[in-house]
Amino acid sequence: MRTGDTVWVHPNSEDRCAMAAHVDLLSANGKSIALRLHEKPSWFRIADGAFLHKDDGRIEMLLLRDSVGAPWVDTVSGLEYEISEAKP
């Protein structure tokens, strides 16, 4: 996964709710990521985490993890998310 890729993101154990997202930025160490969601998912709650809603309607999601391979965690809510690469 790299900056510019399209990925699937969803809360842990809710893979049927996966939403396509664009990787706006992935840190060099692979421990932080900024995702731009293509549309508002059913599990989206602006007050429940580090989501930024921009004036142009884009939704940005900011997540961190302790190590590569560890779950992605929202720093505000502590909720865990899974991110997987979308196949072309």
C-alpha positions as CSV (number, residue, x, y, z in Angstrom):
1,M,0.0,0.0,0.0
2,R,1.3,3.5,-1.0
3,T,0.2,7.1,-1.1
4,G,-2.2,7.4,-4.1
5,D,-3.5,3.8,-3.9
6,T,-7.2,2.9,-3.5
7,V,-8.0,0.7,-0.5
8,W,-10.9,-0.8,1.4
9,V,-11.5,0.4,4.9
10,H,-14.0,-0.8,7.5
11,P,-14.4,-1.2,11.3
12,N,-12.9,-4.5,12.5
13,S,-15.3,-7.5,12.1
14,E,-17.5,-5.5,9.7
15,D,-16.0,-6.4,6.3
16,R,-19.5,-6.2,4.7
17,C,-19.4,-2.5,5.4
18,A,-16.1,-1.9,3.6
19,M,-15.8,1.5,1.9
20,A,-13.4,2.5,-0.9
21,A,-10.9,5.2,0.1
22,H,-7.9,7.0,-1.4
23,V,-4.6,6.9,0.5
24,D,-3.8,10.7,0.7
25,L,-0.7,10.0,2.9
26,L,1.0,7.0,4.3
27,S,3.9,7.7,6.6
28,A,7.4,6.4,5.7
29,N,7.4,4.0,8.6
30,G,3.9,2.7,7.7
31,K,2.4,3.6,11.1
32,S,0.1,6.5,10.2
33,I,-2.3,7.0,7.3
34,A,-4.8,9.6,6.0
35,L,-7.6,8.3,3.9
36,R,-10.1,10.2,1.8
37,L,-13.4,8.4,1.7
38,H,-15.2,8.3,-1.6
39,E,-18.6,8.6,0.0
40,K,-20.1,8.7,3.5
41,P,-20.2,5.1,4.9
42,S,-23.0,3.9,7.2
43,W,-20.5,3.5,10.1
44,F,-19.3,7.1,9.7
45,R,-19.8,9.2,12.9
46,I,-18.0,12.5,12.9
47,A,-18.1,12.8,16.7
48,D,-16.7,9.3,17.2
49,G,-13.2,9.8,15.9
50,A,-10.6,11.8,14.0
51,F,-12.7,12.4,10.9
52,L,-12.3,15.7,9.1
53,H,-15.1,16.9,6.9
54,K,-13.8,19.4,4.3
55,D,-15.8,22.2,2.6
56,D,-15.7,20.4,-0.7
57,G,-17.5,17.4,0.8
58,R,-14.5,15.1,1.2
59,I,-14.2,13.1,4.4
60,E,-10.6,12.5,5.7
61,M,-9.9,9.7,8.2
62,L,-6.7,9.7,10.3
63,L,-5.5,6.4,11.8
64,L,-2.4,5.1,13.5
65,R,-0.9,1.7,14.5
66,D,1.9,0.6,16.8
67,S,3.6,-1.5,14.2
68,V,3.3,-2.7,10.6
69,G,0.7,-5.5,10.7
70,A,-1.0,-4.2,13.8
71,P,-4.6,-3.0,13.6
72,W,-5.3,0.6,12.5
73,V,-6.7,2.6,15.5
74,D,-8.6,5.9,15.5
75,T,-6.6,8.1,18.0
76,V,-9.8,9.8,19.4
77,S,-12.2,6.9,19.8
78,G,-9.8,3.9,20.1
79,L,-11.9,2.0,17.5
80,E,-10.0,-0.4,15.3
81,Y,-10.2,-0.5,11.6
82,E,-9.0,-2.9,8.9
83,I,-7.5,-1.5,5.7
84,S,-6.8,-3.7,2.6
85,E,-5.5,-3.0,-0.8
86,A,-8.1,-2.8,-3.6
87,K,-7.4,-5.0,-6.6
88,P,-7.2,-3.1,-9.9
